[in-house]
Amino acid sequence: MAAPFPEHVAQAMRLAYAHLGERPRRIYAATEALKLGHGGIARVAAVLGCHRRTIERGLAELRSPGPVPADPGHRKKGAVARPV
């Protein structure tokens, strides 16, 4: 099987994936697999080092996403900013 991505792209994908939380990882991996089409799940799983089931769950979430979360950068009324 040919490499799905040039190595510099694969490294960038792994770096981005490592900085995401659990659900965003699934969504990211699933989105990349969708771009590749047939065989995309196996190829992305190999590049990111995740299980294909993780990507399948992400694909399921993309098919029925539920409510879109509010802007994550916007605090709820009365919320206090976290100290840095």
Distance bins in CASP14 RR format, pairs under 12 A and 6 or more apart:
PFRMAT RR
TARGET T0000
AUTHOR 0000-0000-0000
RMODE 2
METHOD distances of the structure
MODEL  1
1 36 0 0 0 0 0 1 0 0 0 0 0
1 39 0 0 0 0 1 0 0 0 0 0 0
1 40 0 0 0 0 0 1 0 0 0 0 0
1 42 0 0 0 0 1 0 0 0 0 0 0
1 43 1 0 0 1 0 0 0 0 0 0 0
1 46 0 0 0 0 1 0 0 0 0 0 0
1 47 0 0 0 0 0 1 0 0 0 0 0
2 36 0 0 0 0 0 1 0 0 0 0 0
2 39 0 0 0 0 0 1 0 0 0 0 0
2 43 0 0 0 0 1 0 0 0 0 0 0
2 46 0 0 0 0 0 1 0 0 0 0 0
3 9 0 0 0 0 1 0 0 0 0 0 0
3 10 1 0 0 1 0 0 0 0 0 0 0
3 36 0 0 0 0 0 1 0 0 0 0 0
3 43 0 0 0 0 1 0 0 0 0 0 0
3 46 0 0 0 0 1 0 0 0 0 0 0
3 47 0 0 0 0 1 0 0 0 0 0 0
4 10 1 0 0 1 0 0 0 0 0 0 0
4 13 0 0 0 0 1 0 0 0 0 0 0
4 32 0 0 0 0 1 0 0 0 0 0 0
4 33 0 0 0 0 1 0 0 0 0 0 0
4 35 0 0 0 0 1 0 0 0 0 0 0
4 36 1 0 0 1 0 0 0 0 0 0 0
4 37 0 0 0 0 0 1 0 0 0 0 0
4 38 0 0 0 0 0 1 0 0 0 0 0
4 39 0 0 0 0 1 0 0 0 0 0 0
4 40 1 0 0 1 0 0 0 0 0 0 0
4 41 0 0 0 0 0 1 0 0 0 0 0
4 42 0 0 0 0 1 0 0 0 0 0 0
4 43 1 1 0 0 0 0 0 0 0 0 0
4 44 1 0 0 1 0 0 0 0 0 0 0
4 45 0 0 0 0 0 1 0 0 0 0 0
4 46 1 0 0 1 0 0 0 0 0 0 0
4 47 1 0 0 1 0 0 0 0 0 0 0
4 48 0 0 0 0 0 1 0 0 0 0 0
5 11 0 0 0 0 1 0 0 0 0 0 0
5 12 0 0 0 0 1 0 0 0 0 0 0
5 13 1 0 0 1 0 0 0 0 0 0 0
5 14 0 0 0 0 0 1 0 0 0 0 0
5 32 0 0 0 0 1 0 0 0 0 0 0
5 35 0 0 0 0 0 1 0 0 0 0 0
5 36 0 0 0 0 1 0 0 0 0 0 0
5 40 0 0 0 0 0 1 0 0 0 0 0
5 43 0 0 0 0 1 0 0 0 0 0 0
5 44 0 0 0 0 1 0 0 0 0 0 0
5 46 0 0 0 0 0 1 0 0 0 0 0
5 47 1 0 0 1 0 0 0 0 0 0 0
5 48 0 0 0 0 0 1 0 0 0 0 0
6 12 0 0 0 0 1 0 0 0 0 0 0
6 13 0 0 0 0 0 1 0 0 0 0 0
6 47 0 0 0 0 0 1 0 0 0 0 0
7 13 0 0 0 0 0 1 0 0 0 0 0
7 14 0 0 0 0 0 1 0 0 0 0 0
7 47 0 0 0 0 1 0 0 0 0 0 0
8 14 0 0 0 0 0 1 0 0 0 0 0
8 15 0 0 0 0 0 1 0 0 0 0 0
9 15 0 0 0 0 0 1 0 0 0 0 0
9 16 0 0 0 0 0 1 0 0 0 0 0
9 32 0 0 0 0 0 1 0 0 0 0 0
9 35 0 0 0 0 0 1 0 0 0 0 0
9 44 0 0 0 0 0 1 0 0 0 0 0
9 47 0 0 0 0 1 0 0 0 0 0 0
10 16 0 0 0 0 0 1 0 0 0 0 0
10 17 0 0 0 0 0 1 0 0 0 0 0
10 32 0 0 0 0 0 1 0 0 0 0 0
10 43 0 0 0 0 0 1 0 0 0 0 0
10 44 0 0 0 0 1 0 0 0 0 0 0
10 46 0 0 0 0 1 0 0 0 0 0 0
10 47 1 0 1 0 0 0 0 0 0 0 0
10 48 0 0 0 0 1 0 0 0 0 0 0
10 49 0 0 0 0 0 1 0 0 0 0 0
11 17 0 0 0 0 0 1 0 0 0 0 0
11 18 0 0 0 0 0 1 0 0 0 0 0
11 47 0 0 0 0 1 0 0 0 0 0 0
11 48 0 0 0 0 0 1 0 0 0 0 0
12 18 0 0 0 0 0 1 0 0 0 0 0
12 19 0 0 0 0 0 1 0 0 0 0 0
12 28 0 0 0 0 0 1 0 0 0 0 0
12 32 0 0 0 0 0 1 0 0 0 0 0
12 47 0 0 0 0 0 1 0 0 0 0 0
12 48 0 0 0 0 0 1 0 0 0 0 0
13 19 0 0 0 0 0 1 0 0 0 0 0
13 20 0 0 0 0 0 1 0 0 0 0 0
13 25 0 0 0 0 0 1 0 0 0 0 0
13 28 0 0 0 0 1 0 0 0 0 0 0
13 29 0 0 0 0 1 0 0 0 0 0 0
13 31 0 0 0 0 0 1 0 0 0 0 0
13 32 1 0 0 1 0 0 0 0 0 0 0
13 33 0 0 0 0 0 1 0 0 0 0 0
13 35 0 0 0 0 0 1 0 0 0 0 0
13 36 0 0 0 0 0 1 0 0 0 0 0
13 43 0 0 0 0 0 1 0 0 0 0 0
13 44 0 0 0 0 1 0 0 0 0 0 0
13 45 0 0 0 0 0 1 0 0 0 0 0
13 46 0 0 0 0 0 1 0 0 0 0 0
13 47 1 0 0 1 0 0 0 0 0 0 0
13 48 1 0 0 1 0 0 0 0 0 0 0
13 49 0 0 0 0 0 1 0 0 0 0 0
13 50 0 0 0 0 0 1 0 0 0 0 0
14 20 0 0 0 0 0 1 0 0 0 0 0
14 25 0 0 0 0 0 1 0 0 0 0 0
14 28 0 0 0 0 0 1 0 0 0 0 0
14 29 0 0 0 0 0 1 0 0 0 0 0
14 32 0 0 0 0 0 1 0 0 0 0 0
14 44 0 0 0 0 0 1 0 0 0 0 0
14 46 0 0 0 0 0 1 0 0 0 0 0
14 47 1 0 0 1 0 0 0 0 0 0 0
14 48 1 0 0 1 0 0 0 0 0 0 0
14 49 1 0 0 1 0 0 0 0 0 0 0
14 50 0 0 0 0 0 1 0 0 0 0 0
15 28 0 0 0 0 0 1 0 0 0 0 0
15 47 0 0 0 0 0 1 0 0 0 0 0
15 48 0 0 0 0 0 1 0 0 0 0 0
16 24 0 0 0 0 1 0 0 0 0 0 0
16 25 0 0 0 0 1 0 0 0 0 0 0
16 27 0 0 0 0 0 1 0 0 0 0 0
16 28 1 0 0 1 0 0 0 0 0 0 0
16 29 0 0 0 0 0 1 0 0 0 0 0
16 31 0 0 0 0 0 1 0 0 0 0 0
16 32 0 0 0 0 1 0 0 0 0 0 0
16 47 0 0 0 0 0 1 0 0 0 0 0
16 48 0 0 0 0 1 0 0 0 0 0 0
17 24 0 0 0 0 1 0 0 0 0 0 0
17 25 1 0 1 0 0 0 0 0 0 0 0
17 26 0 0 0 0 0 1 0 0 0 0 0
17 27 0 0 0 0 0 1 0 0 0 0 0
17 28 1 0 0 1 0 0 0 0 0 0 0
17 29 1 0 0 1 0 0 0 0 0 0 0
17 30 0 0 0 0 0 1 0 0 0 0 0
17 31 0 0 0 0 0 1 0 0 0 0 0
17 32 0 0 0 0 1 0 0 0 0 0 0
17 44 0 0 0 0 1 0 0 0 0 0 0
17 45 0 0 0 0 0 1 0 0 0 0 0
17 47 0 0 0 0 1 0 0 0 0 0 0
17 48 1 0 1 0 0 0 0 0 0 0 0
17 49 0 0 0 0 1 0 0 0 0 0 0
17 50 1 0 0 1 0 0 0 0 0 0 0
17 54 0 0 0 0 0 1 0 0 0 0 0
17 55 0 0 0 0 0 1 0 0 0 0 0
18 24 0 0 0 0 0 1 0 0 0 0 0
18 25 0 0 0 0 1 0 0 0 0 0 0
18 28 0 0 0 0 0 1 0 0 0 0 0
18 48 0 0 0 0 1 0 0 0 0 0 0
18 49 0 0 0 0 0 1 0 0 0 0 0
18 50 0 0 0 0 0 1 0 0 0 0 0
19 25 0 0 0 0 1 0 0 0 0 0 0
19 28 0 0 0 0 0 1 0 0 0 0 0
20 26 0 0 0 0 1 0 0 0 0 0 0
20 27 0 0 0 0 1 0 0 0 0 0 0
20 28 1 0 0 1 0 0 0 0 0 0 0
20 29 0 0 0 0 1 0 0 0 0 0 0
20 31 0 0 0 0 0 1 0 0 0 0 0
20 48 0 0 0 0 0 1 0 0 0 0 0
20 50 0 0 0 0 0 1 0 0 0 0 0
20 54 0 0 0 0 0 1 0 0 0 0 0
21 27 0 0 0 0 1 0 0 0 0 0 0
21 28 0 0 0 0 1 0 0 0 0 0 0
21 29 0 0 0 0 0 1 0 0 0 0 0
21 54 0 0 0 0 0 1 0 0 0 0 0
22 28 0 0 0 0 0 1 0 0 0 0 0
22 29 0 0 0 0 0 1 0 0 0 0 0
22 50 0 0 0 0 0 1 0 0 0 0 0
22 54 0 0 0 0 1 0 0 0 0 0 0
22 57 0 0 0 0 1 0 0 0 0 0 0
22 58 0 0 0 0 0 1 0 0 0 0 0
22 61 0 0 0 0 0 1 0 0 0 0 0
23 29 0 0 0 0 0 1 0 0 0 0 0
23 30 0 0 0 0 0 1 0 0 0 0 0
23 54 0 0 0 0 0 1 0 0 0 0 0
23 57 0 0 0 0 1 0 0 0 0 0 0
23 58 0 0 0 0 1 0 0 0 0 0 0
23 60 0 0 0 0 0 1 0 0 0 0 0
23 61 1 0 0 1 0 0 0 0 0 0 0
23 62 0 0 0 0 0 1 0 0 0 0 0
23 65 0 0 0 0 0 1 0 0 0 0 0
23 69 0 0 0 0 0 1 0 0 0 0 0
24 30 0 0 0 0 0 1 0 0 0 0 0
24 31 0 0 0 0 0 1 0 0 0 0 0
24 54 0 0 0 0 0 1 0 0 0 0 0
24 58 0 0 0 0 0 1 0 0 0 0 0
24 61 0 0 0 0 0 1 0 0 0 0 0
24 69 0 0 0 0 0 1 0 0 0 0 0
24 72 0 0 0 0 0 1 0 0 0 0 0
25 31 0 0 0 0 0 1 0 0 0 0 0
25 32 0 0 0 0 0 1 0 0 0 0 0
25 44 0 0 0 0 0 1 0 0 0 0 0
25 45 0 0 0 0 0 1 0 0 0 0 0
25 48 0 0 0 0 1 0 0 0 0 0 0
25 49 0 0 0 0 0 1 0 0 0 0 0
25 50 1 0 0 1 0 0 0 0 0 0 0
25 51 0 0 0 0 0 1 0 0 0 0 0
25 54 1 0 0 1 0 0 0 0 0 0 0
25 55 0 0 0 0 1 0 0 0 0 0 0
25 57 0 0 0 0 0 1 0 0 0 0 0
25 58 0 0 0 0 1 0 0 0 0 0 0
25 61 0 0 0 0 0 1 0 0 0 0 0
26 32 0 0 0 0 0 1 0 0 0 0 0
26 33 0 0 0 0 0 1 0 0 0 0 0
26 41 0 0 0 0 0 1 0 0 0 0 0
26 44 0 0 0 0 0 1 0 0 0 0 0
26 45 0 0 0 0 0 1 0 0 0 0 0
26 48 0 0 0 0 0 1 0 0 0 0 0
26 50 0 0 0 0 1 0 0 0 0 0 0
26 51 0 0 0 0 0 1 0 0 0 0 0
26 52 0 0 0 0 0 1 0 0 0 0 0
26 53 0 0 0 0 1 0 0 0 0 0 0
26 54 1 0 1 0 0 0 0 0 0 0 0
26 55 1 0 0 1 0 0 0 0 0 0 0
26 56 0 0 0 0 1 0 0 0 0 0 0
26 57 1 0 1 0 0 0 0 0 0 0 0
26 58 1 1 0 0 0 0 0 0 0 0 0
26 59 0 0 0 0 1 0 0 0 0 0 0
26 60 0 0 0 0 1 0 0 0 0 0 0
26 61 1 0 0 1 0 0 0 0 0 0 0
26 62 0 0 0 0 1 0 0 0 0 0 0
26 65 0 0 0 0 0 1 0 0 0 0 0
27 33 0 0 0 0 0 1 0 0 0 0 0
27 34 0 0 0 0 0 1 0 0 0 0 0
27 54 0 0 0 0 0 1 0 0 0 0 0
27 55 0 0 0 0 1 0 0 0 0 0 0
27 57 0 0 0 0 1 0 0 0 0 0 0
27 58 1 0 1 0 0 0 0 0 0 0 0
27 59 0 0 0 0 1 0 0 0 0 0 0
27 60 0 0 0 0 0 1 0 0 0 0 0
27 61 1 0 0 1 0 0 0 0 0 0 0
27 62 1 0 0 1 0 0 0 0 0 0 0
27 63 0 0 0 0 0 1 0 0 0 0 0
27 65 0 0 0 0 1 0 0 0 0 0 0
27 69 0 0 0 0 0 1 0 0 0 0 0
28 34 0 0 0 0 0 1 0 0 0 0 0
28 35 0 0 0 0 0 1 0 0 0 0 0
28 44 0 0 0 0 1 0 0 0 0 0 0
28 47 0 0 0 0 0 1 0 0 0 0 0
28 48 0 0 0 0 1 0 0 0 0 0 0
28 50 0 0 0 0 0 1 0 0 0 0 0
28 54 0 0 0 0 0 1 0 0 0 0 0
28 55 0 0 0 0 1 0 0 0 0 0 0
28 58 0 0 0 0 1 0 0 0 0 0 0
28 59 0 0 0 0 0 1 0 0 0 0 0
28 61 0 0 0 0 0 1 0 0 0 0 0
28 62 0 0 0 0 0 1 0 0 0 0 0
29 35 0 0 0 0 0 1 0 0 0 0 0
29 36 0 0 0 0 0 1 0 0 0 0 0
29 40 0 0 0 0 1 0 0 0 0 0 0
29 41 0 0 0 0 1 0 0 0 0 0 0
29 42 0 0 0 0 0 1 0 0 0 0 0
29 43 0 0 0 0 0 1 0 0 0 0 0
29 44 1 0 1 0 0 0 0 0 0 0 0
29 45 1 0 0 1 0 0 0 0 0 0 0
29 46 0 0 0 0 0 1 0 0 0 0 0
29 47 0 0 0 0 1 0 0 0 0 0 0
29 48 1 0 1 0 0 0 0 0 0 0 0
29 49 0 0 0 0 1 0 0 0 0 0 0
29 50 1 0 1 0 0 0 0 0 0 0 0
29 51 0 0 0 0 1 0 0 0 0 0 0
29 52 0 0 0 0 1 0 0 0 0 0 0
29 53 0 0 0 0 0 1 0 0 0 0 0
29 54 1 0 0 1 0 0 0 0 0 0 0
29 55 1 0 1 0 0 0 0 0 0 0 0
29 56 0 0 0 0 1 0 0 0 0 0 0
29 57 0 0 0 0 1 0 0 0 0 0 0
29 58 1 0 0 1 0 0 0 0 0 0 0
29 59 0 0 0 0 1 0 0 0 0 0 0
29 61 0 0 0 0 0 1 0 0 0 0 0
29 62 0 0 0 0 0 1 0 0 0 0 0
30 36 0 0 0 0 0 1 0 0 0 0 0
30 37 0 0 0 0 0 1 0 0 0 0 0
30 40 0 0 0 0 1 0 0 0 0 0 0
30 41 0 0 0 0 1 0 0 0 0 0 0
30 44 0 0 0 0 1 0 0 0 0 0 0
30 45 0 0 0 0 0 1 0 0 0 0 0
30 48 0 0 0 0 0 1 0 0 0 0 0
30 50 0 0 0 0 0 1 0 0 0 0 0
30 52 0 0 0 0 0 1 0 0 0 0 0
30 53 0 0 0 0 0 1 0 0 0 0 0
30 54 0 0 0 0 1 0 0 0 0 0 0
30 55 1 0 1 0 0 0 0 0 0 0 0
30 56 1 0 0 1 0 0 0 0 0 0 0
30 57 1 0 0 1 0 0 0 0 0 0 0
30 58 1 1 0 0 0 0 0 0 0 0 0
30 59 1 0 1 0 0 0 0 0 0 0 0
30 60 0 0 0 0 1 0 0 0 0 0 0
30 61 1 0 0 1 0 0 0 0 0 0 0
30 62 1 0 1 0 0 0 0 0 0 0 0
30 63 0 0 0 0 1 0 0 0 0 0 0
30 65 0 0 0 0 0 1 0 0 0 0 0
31 37 0 0 0 0 0 1 0 0 0 0 0
31 40 0 0 0 0 0 1 0 0 0 0 0
31 41 0 0 0 0 0 1 0 0 0 0 0
31 44 0 0 0 0 1 0 0 0 0 0 0
31 48 0 0 0 0 0 1 0 0 0 0 0
31 55 0 0 0 0 1 0 0 0 0 0 0
31 58 0 0 0 0 1 0 0 0 0 0 0
31 59 0 0 0 0 1 0 0 0 0 0 0
31 61 0 0 0 0 0 1 0 0 0 0 0
31 62 1 0 0 1 0 0 0 0 0 0 0
31 65 0 0 0 0 0 1 0 0 0 0 0
32 39 0 0 0 0 0 1 0 0 0 0 0
32 40 1 0 0 1 0 0 0 0 0 0 0
32 41 0 0 0 0 1 0 0 0 0 0 0
32 43 0 0 0 0 1 0 0 0 0 0 0
32 44 1 0 1 0 0 0 0 0 0 0 0
32 45 0 0 0 0 0 1 0 0 0 0 0
32 46 0 0 0 0 0 1 0 0 0 0 0
32 47 0 0 0 0 1 0 0 0 0 0 0
32 48 1 0 0 1 0 0 0 0 0 0 0
32 50 0 0 0 0 0 1 0 0 0 0 0
32 54 0 0 0 0 0 1 0 0 0 0 0
32 55 0 0 0 0 1 0 0 0 0 0 0
32 58 0 0 0 0 0 1 0 0 0 0 0
32 59 0 0 0 0 0 1 0 0 0 0 0
32 62 0 0 0 0 0 1 0 0 0 0 0
33 39 1 0 0 1 0 0 0 0 0 0 0
33 40 1 0 1 0 0 0 0 0 0 0 0
33 41 1 0 1 0 0 0 0 0 0 0 0
33 42 0 0 0 0 1 0 0 0 0 0 0
33 43 1 0 0 1 0 0 0 0 0 0 0
33 44 1 0 1 0 0 0 0 0 0 0 0
33 45 0 0 0 0 1 0 0 0 0 0 0
33 46 0 0 0 0 0 1 0 0 0 0 0
33 47 0 0 0 0 0 1 0 0 0 0 0
33 48 0 0 0 0 1 0 0 0 0 0 0
33 50 0 0 0 0 0 1 0 0 0 0 0
33 52 0 0 0 0 1 0 0 0 0 0 0
33 54 0 0 0 0 0 1 0 0 0 0 0
33 55 1 0 1 0 0 0 0 0 0 0 0
33 56 0 0 0 0 1 0 0 0 0 0 0
33 57 0 0 0 0 0 1 0 0 0 0 0
33 58 0 0 0 0 1 0 0 0 0 0 0
33 59 1 0 0 1 0 0 0 0 0 0 0
33 62 0 0 0 0 1 0 0 0 0 0 0
34 40 1 0 0 1 0 0 0 0 0 0 0
34 41 0 0 0 0 1 0 0 0 0 0 0
34 43 0 0 0 0 0 1 0 0 0 0 0
34 44 0 0 0 0 1 0 0 0 0 0 0
34 55 0 0 0 0 1 0 0 0 0 0 0
34 56 0 0 0 0 0 1 0 0 0 0 0
34 58 0 0 0 0 1 0 0 0 0 0 0
34 59 1 0 0 1 0 0 0 0 0 0 0
34 62 1 0 0 1 0 0 0 0 0 0 0
34 63 0 0 0 0 0 1 0 0 0 0 0
35 41 0 0 0 0 0 1 0 0 0 0 0
35 43 0 0 0 0 0 1 0 0 0 0 0
35 44 0 0 0 0 1 0 0 0 0 0 0
36 42 0 0 0 0 1 0 0 0 0 0 0
36 43 1 0 1 0 0 0 0 0 0 0 0
36 44 1 0 0 1 0 0 0 0 0 0 0
36 45 0 0 0 0 0 1 0 0 0 0 0
36 46 0 0 0 0 0 1 0 0 0 0 0
36 47 0 0 0 0 0 1 0 0 0 0 0
36 55 0 0 0 0 0 1 0 0 0 0 0
37 43 0 0 0 0 1 0 0 0 0 0 0
37 44 0 0 0 0 0 1 0 0 0 0 0
37 55 0 0 0 0 0 1 0 0 0 0 0
37 59 0 0 0 0 0 1 0 0 0 0 0
39 45 0 0 0 0 1 0 0 0 0 0 0
39 46 0 0 0 0 0 1 0 0 0 0 0
39 52 0 0 0 0 1 0 0 0 0 0 0
39 55 0 0 0 0 0 1 0 0 0 0 0
40 46 0 0 0 0 1 0 0 0 0 0 0
40 47 0 0 0 0 1 0 0 0 0 0 0
40 48 0 0 0 0 0 1 0 0 0 0 0
40 52 0 0 0 0 1 0 0 0 0 0 0
40 55 0 0 0 0 1 0 0 0 0 0 0
40 56 0 0 0 0 0 1 0 0 0 0 0
40 59 0 0 0 0 0 1 0 0 0 0 0
41 47 0 0 0 0 0 1 0 0 0 0 0
41 48 0 0 0 0 0 1 0 0 0 0 0
41 50 0 0 0 0 0 1 0 0 0 0 0
41 51 0 0 0 0 0 1 0 0 0 0 0
41 52 1 0 1 0 0 0 0 0 0 0 0
41 53 0 0 0 0 1 0 0 0 0 0 0
41 54 0 0 0 0 1 0 0 0 0 0 0
41 55 1 0 1 0 0 0 0 0 0 0 0
41 56 1 0 0 1 0 0 0 0 0 0 0
41 57 0 0 0 0 0 1 0 0 0 0 0
41 58 0 0 0 0 0 1 0 0 0 0 0
41 59 1 0 0 1 0 0 0 0 0 0 0
42 48 0 0 0 0 0 1 0 0 0 0 0
42 49 0 0 0 0 0 1 0 0 0 0 0
42 50 0 0 0 0 0 1 0 0 0 0 0
42 51 0 0 0 0 0 1 0 0 0 0 0
42 52 1 0 0 1 0 0 0 0 0 0 0
42 53 0 0 0 0 0 1 0 0 0 0 0
42 55 0 0 0 0 1 0 0 0 0 0 0
42 56 0 0 0 0 0 1 0 0 0 0 0
43 49 0 0 0 0 0 1 0 0 0 0 0
43 50 0 0 0 0 0 1 0 0 0 0 0
43 52 0 0 0 0 0 1 0 0 0 0 0
43 55 0 0 0 0 1 0 0 0 0 0 0
44 50 1 0 0 1 0 0 0 0 0 0 0
44 51 0 0 0 0 0 1 0 0 0 0 0
44 52 0 0 0 0 1 0 0 0 0 0 0
44 54 0 0 0 0 1 0 0 0 0 0 0
44 55 1 0 0 1 0 0 0 0 0 0 0
44 56 0 0 0 0 0 1 0 0 0 0 0
44 58 0 0 0 0 0 1 0 0 0 0 0
44 59 0 0 0 0 0 1 0 0 0 0 0
45 51 1 0 0 1 0 0 0 0 0 0 0
45 52 1 0 1 0 0 0 0 0 0 0 0
45 53 0 0 0 0 1 0 0 0 0 0 0
45 54 1 0 0 1 0 0 0 0 0 0 0
45 55 1 0 1 0 0 0 0 0 0 0 0
45 56 0 0 0 0 1 0 0 0 0 0 0
45 58 0 0 0 0 0 1 0 0 0 0 0
46 52 0 0 0 0 1 0 0 0 0 0 0
46 55 0 0 0 0 0 1 0 0 0 0 0
47 55 0 0 0 0 0 1 0 0 0 0 0
48 54 0 0 0 0 1 0 0 0 0 0 0
48 55 0 0 0 0 1 0 0 0 0 0 0
49 55 0 0 0 0 0 1 0 0 0 0 0
50 56 0 0 0 0 0 1 0 0 0 0 0
50 57 0 0 0 0 0 1 0 0 0 0 0
50 58 0 0 0 0 0 1 0 0 0 0 0
51 57 0 0 0 0 1 0 0 0 0 0 0
51 58 0 0 0 0 0 1 0 0 0 0 0
52 58 0 0 0 0 0 1 0 0 0 0 0
52 59 0 0 0 0 0 1 0 0 0 0 0
53 59 0 0 0 0 0 1 0 0 0 0 0
53 60 0 0 0 0 0 1 0 0 0 0 0
54 60 0 0 0 0 0 1 0 0 0 0 0
54 61 0 0 0 0 0 1 0 0 0 0 0
55 61 0 0 0 0 0 1 0 0 0 0 0
55 62 0 0 0 0 0 1 0 0 0 0 0
56 62 0 0 0 0 0 1 0 0 0 0 0
56 63 0 0 0 0 0 1 0 0 0 0 0
57 63 0 0 0 0 0 1 0 0 0 0 0
57 64 0 0 0 0 0 1 0 0 0 0 0
58 64 0 0 0 0 0 1 0 0 0 0 0
58 65 0 0 0 0 1 0 0 0 0 0 0
59 65 0 0 0 0 0 1 0 0 0 0 0
60 66 0 0 0 0 0 1 0 0 0 0 0
70 76 0 0 0 0 1 0 0 0 0 0 0
70 77 0 0 0 0 0 1 0 0 0 0 0
70 79 0 0 0 0 0 1 0 0 0 0 0
73 79 0 0 0 0 0 1 0 0 0 0 0
73 81 0 0 0 0 0 1 0 0 0 0 0
73 82 0 0 0 0 0 1 0 0 0 0 0
74 81 0 0 0 0 0 1 0 0 0 0 0
75 81 1 0 0 1 0 0 0 0 0 0 0
75 82 0 0 0 0 1 0 0 0 0 0 0
END
